[in-house]
Amino acid sequence: MNHSMIRYVLGTVLCFESIFLCLPMLIGFFCHEQSAFAFLICAAACMILGGLMVLKKPKRNDFYATEGFVSVSVSWIAMSLFGALPFFISREIPRFEDALFEAISGFTTTGASILSDVEALSKCCLFWRSFTHWIGGMGVLVFVLAVFPLRGGNIMYLMKAESPGPSVEKLVPRVKNTAMILYGVYTALTILEIILLIVTGMVPFDAVNLSLATAGTGGFGVLNSSAGSYASVHQVIITIFMILFGVNFNVYYLILIKRFKSALLSEEFRTYLLIILASGLLIAYNIRGFFASPFEALKHSFFQVASIITTTGFSTTDFNEWPALSCSILVLLMFCGACAGSTGGGMKVSRLIIMVKIAVKEIFTIKHPHGVKTIKLEGRVVENETIRSVNAYVVIYFLIFAASLFLISVDNFDFTTNFTAVAATFNNIGPGLSVVGPTGNFGAFSAFSKVVLMFDMLAGRLELLPMIVLFSPMVWSKHR
């Protein structure tokens, strides 16, 4: 393994995190908040450590899958550790495991919180929570590749390890240009949402924070009521943008190059919209008696469907009180997730489509043992490598899910709480049901259970394998 290259990538990430930490620091100083000094200390520490790590160039430039996976997982862990320090040093979150939980939840765009009173935080800490969503949404290493491309070896392995989906492709021949296109679209959509929220009357600070959280499909809010206290027009705007950020960014690239037919006829895109439409209408009908008008039922239904399927995690109402059918649909949407190549979490729509087609192919083979049936997605044959990776993903996914559910059961919460807590963190959703519902939080879990859920958040965001590889003895063995 090329340890010098991993060290260099980690150092580069820490240098960029130092720059990111300066934004909440400036907000804190502008608002005369003491917590600003915590960000100053952490920014300086990140820059010094990162600077020392990149001073010496890597001995070799070779860079393969193992280095990519290890670099990404180590970078995300280090980024989360330093991202938690401002909360802890400022004493706004006095327990370090809670501060780390909040930071990991932010960077992985989960939005699960241990805080019972979000509004008690300083503005700089509130902004940092939302900003971690935006950083983690597209991926910090994708950002690094966009503005400061690493040289040598196959750096595409970094993007593959960090980007969501069963397969990752370059939009254009150069990785740097692909990263720049992705972040260009990401930034443009974020700015557009900020403008629309401000124009329609939202306080600028809230508009910026909610837009950052929506873009990263994270869900950290600045009010205890999440998005419930805002005007209907704001909730509708947020609903639309949650859906937009759950779309595969390849669709936006196709639109940019005026290939509208290819973009709109995408099989994954059409399935994604169909799931949202069907779920939204079914839940709206099921909860019609909970609201004064059909519009209110439709508004809250589609907001929560968009929030859950895109794994954003905002809420406008306590859906924990909805009928069992509606809650069941929302739990199923937790596993579904958004499109591959989006900022959303979950299993991804494209992966579910492939899984269904694998099942259909097996049934076809039973009936026609000598027949040949290929699996296609978006009009192209799905390669055996992708099918193999999907099968491996599903097996690993449910093994980790079952193990996590077993481990956190030591806290003796009810099954609904435990099951949806794992589902909400592993799929990077945020809120679950019962104790961890939209009006609750994860603060009641023990430190051990929080560690398990933190691992789930990281594993879910990084598509499982980078975290598995990091803790695999074979990777670190000298005789592999």
Protein Blocks (a to p, Z undefined) as FASTA:
>chain_A
ZZklmmmmmmmmmmmmmmmmmmmmmmmmmnopaklmmmmmmmmmmmmmmmmmmmpccfbf
cdcfklmmmmmmmmmmmmmmmmmmmmmmnomambfklmmmmmmmmmnonopafbfblmlp
cfklmmmmmmmmmmmmnopklmmmmmmcceeijfklmmmmmpgcjbdcdfbfblklmmmm
mmmmmmmmmmmmmmmmmmnopafklmmmmmmmmmnonopafbfnlmmmpcfklmmmmmmm
mmmmmpcfklmmmmmnopaklmmmpmklmmmmmmmmmmmmmmmmmmmmmpmbfklmmmmm
mmmmmmmmnonopafbdfklpcfklmmmmmmmmmnopaehiabecjojklmmmmmmmmmm
mmmmmmmmmbccdddeehiacdfklmmmmmmmmmmmmmmmmmmmmmmmmnopafklmmmm
mmmmmnonopaehjlmmklcfklpcfklmmmmmmmmmmmmnnommmmmmmpmklmpckZZ
